[in-house]
Amino acid sequence: MKNETPAEEWASEALQTVAALAKALGDENRLRVLLSVAAGKKPVSAIVAEVQLSQPLVSHHLKELRRVLLVRVERSGPFVFYELSDPQLPALLAALRGLGDELIRNRTTLR
């Protein structure tokens, strides 16, 4: 029996989905916006105040996070609220942070 690499076990659609998620998570400001939303449902104005970015920039990042289905929108009258789309996201972000910390701690090459 032939040994398959993990990539060979993934369908093309799954690879595209993971690549889109990784790209969305690959921006520091977008991560800050996502972490703000992870703390609870809130309007754009609260996210802007928390992450200290301009409203147009926060709106852009929220649009990208919504595009890859990481956040969802709830409209209530004139207000728009954002929240995480899945309760697993905080654990995923914590796991990525832990992996990054471990990789840095164990690196053997200089920057």
LUMMI-83421 format. One record per residue: residue number from 0; residue in one letter; z, x, y of N, C-alpha, C, O in turn. Coordinates in steps of 0.02 Angstrom, whole numbers. Atoms other than C-alpha are relative to their C-alpha. Example, Ala and Ser with C-alpha at 12.3 -4.5 7.8 and 13.67 -1.06 7.14 Angstrom:
<dotors>
DOTOR / resi / resn / n.zz / n.xx / n.yy / ca.zz / ca.xx / ca.yy / c.zz / c.xx / c.yy / o.zz / o.xx / o.yy
DOTOR / 0 / a / 0 / 45 / -59 / 390 / 615 / -225 / 0 / 45 / 60 / 33 / 97 / 59
DOTOR / 1 / s / -3 / -42 / -59 / 357 / 684 / -53 / 37 / -39 / 55 / 45 / -14 / 110
</dotors>
This chain:
<dotors>
DOTOR / resi / resn / n.zz / n.xx / n.yy / ca.zz / ca.xx / ca.yy / c.zz / c.xx / c.yy / o.zz / o.xx / o.yy
DOTOR / 0 / m / 0 / 42 / -59 / 0 / 0 / 0 / 0 / 44 / 62 / 37 / 93 / 66
DOTOR / 1 / k / 8 / -38 / -61 / -49 / 65 / 171 / 59 / -12 / 47 / 80 / -70 / 56
DOTOR / 2 / n / -53 / 8 / -50 / 90 / 99 / 297 / -32 / -20 / 66 / -78 / 12 / 90
DOTOR / 3 / e / 25 / 24 / -64 / 58 / 1 / 456 / 46 / 21 / 56 / 108 / 20 / 48
DOTOR / 4 / t / -40 / -14 / -58 / 116 / 55 / 626 / 21 / -67 / 30 / -12 / -117 / 19
DOTOR / 5 / p / -21 / 64 / -30 / 213 / -77 / 723 / -54 / -33 / 42 / -58 / -95 / 41
DOTOR / 6 / a / 52 / 30 / -42 / 66 / -103 / 842 / -50 / -39 / -43 / -77 / -89 / -21
DOTOR / 7 / e / 47 / 34 / 44 / -44 / -152 / 695 / 28 / -67 / -25 / -10 / -110 / -47
DOTOR / 8 / e / -32 / 62 / 23 / 81 / -289 / 650 / 1 / -53 / 55 / 17 / -111 / 42
DOTOR / 9 / w / -2 / 46 / -57 / 67 / -369 / 823 / -70 / -29 / 12 / -120 / 7 / 10
DOTOR / 10 / a / 63 / 31 / -18 / -69 / -493 / 865 / -17 / 20 / 72 / 28 / 38 / 111
DOTOR / 11 / s / 22 / -19 / -67 / -171 / -456 / 1020 / 34 / -41 / 54 / 52 / -15 / 107
DOTOR / 12 / e / -32 / 43 / -48 / -95 / -605 / 1110 / 73 / 21 / 12 / 97 / 20 / 69
DOTOR / 13 / a / -69 / -23 / -7 / 81 / -541 / 1077 / 3 / 64 / 41 / 48 / 73 / 82
DOTOR / 14 / l / 2 / -63 / -39 / 35 / -369 / 1145 / -13 / -15 / 74 / 18 / 15 / 118
DOTOR / 15 / q / 15 / 18 / -69 / -37 / -449 / 1302 / 61 / -31 / 34 / 75 / -17 / 92
DOTOR / 16 / t / -59 / 32 / -27 / 120 / -553 / 1326 / 54 / 52 / 17 / 83 / 50 / 71
DOTOR / 17 / v / -50 / -52 / -12 / 236 / -403 / 1309 / -21 / 45 / 57 / 21 / 66 / 97
DOTOR / 18 / a / 25 / -42 / -54 / 126 / -299 / 1424 / 10 / -35 / 68 / 29 / -3 / 117
DOTOR / 19 / a / -10 / 37 / -62 / 133 / -436 / 1557 / 73 / -2 / 20 / 90 / 5 / 78
DOTOR / 20 / l / -72 / 0 / -14 / 322 / -447 / 1542 / 23 / 69 / 24 / 60 / 75 / 72
DOTOR / 21 / a / -19 / -68 / -19 / 340 / -258 / 1551 / -24 / 16 / 71 / 12 / 48 / 110
DOTOR / 22 / k / 27 / -12 / -67 / 229 / -252 / 1705 / 43 / -36 / 52 / 58 / -9 / 105
DOTOR / 23 / a / -41 / 38 / -46 / 332 / -388 / 1788 / 68 / 33 / 10 / 96 / 30 / 65
DOTOR / 24 / l / -66 / -32 / -4 / 493 / -293 / 1750 / -5 / 72 / 26 / 46 / 105 / 35
DOTOR / 25 / g / 11 / -69 / -20 / 416 / -129 / 1808 / 7 / 14 / 74 / -8 / 69 / 97
DOTOR / 26 / d / -8 / -9 / -71 / 453 / -155 / 1992 / 74 / -8 / 18 / 105 / -58 / 1
DOTOR / 27 / e / -72 / 0 / -16 / 627 / -113 / 2059 / 20 / -61 / 42 / 72 / -92 / 28
DOTOR / 28 / n / -17 / 58 / -42 / 625 / -248 / 2193 / -4 / -65 / -41 / 37 / -110 / -32
DOTOR / 29 / r / 6 / 60 / 41 / 565 / -378 / 2067 / 60 / -6 / -46 / 84 / -61 / -59
DOTOR / 30 / l / -60 / 2 / 42 / 709 / -329 / 1953 / 60 / -23 / 41 / 102 / -61 / 16
DOTOR / 31 / r / -55 / 22 / -43 / 830 / -351 / 2099 / -2 / -75 / 11 / 50 / -108 / 10
DOTOR / 32 / v / 8 / 72 / -9 / 760 / -525 / 2130 / 20 / -36 / -65 / 55 / -87 / -63
DOTOR / 33 / l / -16 / 31 / 64 / 774 / -567 / 1944 / 75 / 1 / -13 / 103 / -48 / -37
DOTOR / 34 / l / -73 / -4 / 10 / 954 / -506 / 1937 / 37 / -47 / 47 / 89 / -74 / 29
DOTOR / 35 / s / -30 / 49 / -46 / 995 / -612 / 2089 / -3 / -70 / -30 / 46 / -107 / -29
DOTOR / 36 / v / 9 / 66 / 31 / 925 / -765 / 2002 / 42 / -6 / -64 / 65 / -60 / -81
DOTOR / 37 / a / -40 / 1 / 62 / 1017 / -716 / 1842 / 72 / -19 / 14 / 107 / -43 / -31
DOTOR / 38 / a / -69 / 18 / -18 / 1181 / -743 / 1936 / 9 / -74 / 10 / 65 / -98 / 18
DOTOR / 39 / g / -4 / 73 / -7 / 1139 / -928 / 1953 / -57 / -27 / 41 / -88 / 9 / 80
DOTOR / 40 / k / 54 / 34 / -36 / 1015 / -1052 / 2022 / 12 / 5 / 75 / 68 / -7 / 99
DOTOR / 41 / k / -8 / -6 / -72 / 983 / -1022 / 2206 / -66 / -7 / 36 / -119 / 2 / 7
DOTOR / 42 / p / 61 / 7 / -40 / 860 / -1053 / 2347 / -24 / 69 / 23 / 12 / 119 / 20
DOTOR / 43 / v / 30 / -63 / -23 / 744 / -919 / 2416 / 43 / 32 / 54 / 51 / 93 / 54
DOTOR / 44 / s / -40 / -28 / -55 / 853 / -898 / 2571 / 60 / 39 / -26 / 78 / 91 / 2
DOTOR / 45 / a / -57 / -35 / 29 / 1002 / -848 / 2464 / -22 / 65 / -35 / 13 / 115 / -32
DOTOR / 46 / i / 26 / -61 / 33 / 897 / -725 / 2364 / -18 / 52 / 52 / -2 / 111 / 44
DOTOR / 47 / v / 18 / -45 / -55 / 828 / -649 / 2526 / 63 / 34 / 27 / 64 / 95 / 36
DOTOR / 48 / a / -62 / -29 / -27 / 1005 / -625 / 2592 / 32 / 48 / -49 / 59 / 100 / -29
DOTOR / 49 / e / -32 / -42 / 51 / 1067 / -551 / 2429 / -36 / 66 / -11 / -4 / 118 / -16
DOTOR / 50 / v / 38 / -61 / 16 / 927 / -426 / 2396 / -22 / 38 / 62 / -47 / 94 / 57
DOTOR / 51 / q / 17 / -31 / -64 / 896 / -388 / 2581 / -73 / 23 / 3 / -88 / 79 / 24
DOTOR / 52 / l / 72 / -10 / -6 / 707 / -400 / 2570 / -26 / -56 / 43 / 7 / -107 / 52
DOTOR / 53 / s / 29 / 52 / -41 / 592 / -500 / 2681 / -15 / -62 / -42 / -26 / -58 / -102
DOTOR / 54 / q / 15 / 62 / 36 / 561 / -682 / 2637 / -69 / 0 / -31 / -76 / -21 / -88
DOTOR / 55 / p / 66 / -2 / 33 / 374 / -655 / 2608 / -1 / 45 / -63 / -33 / 29 / -113
DOTOR / 56 / l / -2 / -45 / 58 / 411 / -509 / 2490 / 38 / -32 / -58 / 16 / -28 / -116
DOTOR / 57 / v / -38 / 35 / 53 / 543 / -608 / 2393 / -43 / -56 / -30 / -45 / -64 / -91
DOTOR / 58 / s / 44 / 53 / 25 / 421 / -755 / 2381 / -54 / 27 / -45 / -71 / -3 / -96
DOTOR / 59 / h / 51 / -33 / 42 / 287 / -638 / 2313 / 29 / 18 / -69 / -2 / 4 / -120
DOTOR / 60 / h / -30 / -19 / 63 / 405 / -570 / 2181 / 18 / -61 / -43 / 9 / -60 / -104
DOTOR / 61 / l / -15 / 61 / 37 / 463 / -744 / 2133 / -63 / -31 / -30 / -62 / -57 / -86
DOTOR / 62 / k / 64 / 26 / 26 / 281 / -797 / 2113 / -20 / 39 / -63 / -42 / 9 / -112
DOTOR / 63 / e / 17 / -41 / 58 / 251 / -651 / 1994 / 47 / -15 / -59 / 25 / -19 / -116
DOTOR / 64 / l / -48 / 16 / 53 / 411 / -689 / 1896 / -13 / -69 / -30 / -4 / -80 / -90
DOTOR / 65 / r / 17 / 67 / 24 / 359 / -871 / 1884 / -64 / 3 / -41 / -70 / -32 / -92
DOTOR / 66 / r / 64 / -7 / 35 / 184 / -820 / 1828 / 10 / 22 / -72 / -25 / 0 / -117
DOTOR / 67 / v / -13 / -25 / 68 / 255 / -728 / 1677 / 57 / -39 / -34 / 83 / -18 / -86
DOTOR / 68 / l / -47 / 48 / 29 / 378 / -870 / 1644 / 71 / 25 / -6 / 109 / 2 / -49
DOTOR / 69 / l / -69 / -25 / 1 / 538 / -772 / 1680 / 46 / -43 / 42 / 106 / -45 / 29
DOTOR / 70 / v / -40 / 46 / -41 / 597 / -895 / 1813 / -35 / -67 / 2 / -96 / -72 / -9
DOTOR / 71 / r / 29 / 66 / -10 / 571 / -1079 / 1841 / 24 / -28 / 66 / 75 / -6 / 93
DOTOR / 72 / v / -12 / 30 / -66 / 569 / -1184 / 1998 / 27 / -70 / -9 / 5 / -108 / -53
DOTOR / 73 / e / -25 / 69 / -3 / 669 / -1340 / 2034 / -3 / -21 / 73 / 26 / 12 / 116
DOTOR / 74 / r / 5 / 25 / -68 / 627 / -1441 / 2188 / 49 / -58 / 8 / 53 / -103 / -34
DOTOR / 75 / s / -47 / 53 / -16 / 759 / -1550 / 2267 / -8 / -16 / 74 / 20 / 18 / 117
DOTOR / 76 / g / 16 / 16 / -69 / 697 / -1634 / 2425 / -38 / 57 / 31 / -88 / 80 / 2
DOTOR / 77 / p / 36 / -55 / -33 / 644 / -1498 / 2547 / 19 / 69 / -28 / -9 / 119 / -7
DOTOR / 78 / f / -25 / -64 / 25 / 735 / -1363 / 2447 / -34 / 19 / -66 / -51 / -24 / -107
DOTOR / 79 / v / 29 / -27 / 61 / 662 / -1252 / 2312 / 51 / 49 / -29 / 72 / 96 / 5
DOTOR / 80 / f / -48 / -42 / 33 / 781 / -1172 / 2188 / -33 / 37 / -58 / -78 / 11 / -90
DOTOR / 81 / y / 25 / -40 / 56 / 747 / -1034 / 2063 / 57 / 13 / -48 / 114 / 23 / -29
DOTOR / 82 / e / -48 / -17 / 52 / 834 / -1003 / 1899 / -37 / 34 / -57 / -98 / 29 / -62
DOTOR / 83 / l / 31 / -33 / 58 / 804 / -901 / 1742 / -29 / -53 / -46 / -3 / -108 / -52
DOTOR / 84 / s / 33 / 47 / 45 / 687 / -983 / 1619 / 31 / 0 / -70 / 20 / -46 / -109
DOTOR / 85 / d / -27 / -5 / 67 / 783 / -925 / 1466 / 69 / 34 / 3 / 77 / 85 / 37
DOTOR / 86 / p / -67 / -30 / -2 / 968 / -888 / 1435 / 5 / 68 / -34 / 56 / 102 / -28
DOTOR / 87 / q / 0 / -66 / 32 / 920 / -732 / 1334 / -15 / 56 / 49 / -5 / 115 / 33
DOTOR / 88 / l / 22 / -52 / -47 / 858 / -640 / 1488 / 55 / 47 / 23 / 43 / 107 / 26
DOTOR / 89 / p / -52 / -48 / -19 / 1026 / -568 / 1546 / 15 / 51 / -55 / 26 / 110 / -41
DOTOR / 90 / a / -12 / -47 / 56 / 1052 / -492 / 1372 / -58 / 50 / -6 / -47 / 108 / -21
DOTOR / 91 / l / 57 / -44 / 2 / 876 / -421 / 1375 / 4 / 53 / 55 / -8 / 112 / 43
DOTOR / 92 / l / -7 / -48 / -55 / 904 / -342 / 1546 / 56 / 50 / -13 / 49 / 109 / 2
DOTOR / 93 / a / -56 / -45 / 17 / 1071 / -271 / 1488 / -22 / 50 / -54 / -3 / 109 / -51
DOTOR / 94 / a / 24 / -45 / 52 / 987 / -199 / 1333 / -47 / 53 / 28 / -44 / 111 / 9
DOTOR / 95 / l / 45 / -49 / -32 / 850 / -118 / 1438 / 39 / 51 / 41 / 23 / 111 / 40
DOTOR / 96 / r / -41 / -47 / -39 / 981 / -44 / 1553 / 36 / 49 / -47 / 38 / 109 / -34
DOTOR / 97 / g / -34 / -43 / 49 / 1079 / 22 / 1403 / -47 / 51 / -30 / -29 / 109 / -38
DOTOR / 98 / l / 50 / -46 / 28 / 922 / 98 / 1328 / -18 / 54 / 51 / -21 / 113 / 34
DOTOR / 99 / g / 16 / -49 / -53 / 877 / 180 / 1494 / 56 / 50 / 9 / 44 / 110 / 15
DOTOR / 100 / d / -58 / -45 / -7 / 1053 / 250 / 1513 / 4 / 49 / -58 / 17 / 108 / -48
DOTOR / 101 / e / -4 / -44 / 59 / 1049 / 318 / 1335 / -56 / 51 / 0 / -44 / 110 / -16
DOTOR / 102 / l / 56 / -48 / -2 / 877 / 396 / 1355 / 13 / 55 / 50 / 0 / 114 / 37
DOTOR / 103 / i / -16 / -50 / -52 / 932 / 483 / 1515 / 55 / 46 / -23 / 52 / 107 / -14
DOTOR / 104 / r / -57 / -40 / 24 / 1096 / 540 / 1438 / -22 / 50 / -53 / 5 / 106 / -57
DOTOR / 105 / n / 20 / -42 / 57 / 1006 / 613 / 1286 / -62 / 42 / 13 / -86 / 76 / -32
DOTOR / 106 / r / 61 / -38 / -13 / 857 / 691 / 1372 / 13 / 75 / -7 / 68 / 99 / 7
DOTOR / 107 / t / -6 / -72 / 10 / 825 / 872 / 1333 / -45 / 40 / 47 / -44 / 101 / 46
DOTOR / 108 / t / 45 / -35 / -46 / 696 / 912 / 1465 / 25 / -11 / 71 / 61 / -59 / 86
DOTOR / 109 / l / -16 / 6 / -71 / 718 / 940 / 1650 / -49 / -47 / 33 / -104 / -57 / 8
DOTOR / 110 / r / 45 / 46 / -37 / 644 / 819 / 1775 / -60 / 35 / 25 / -102 / 4 / 57
</dotors>
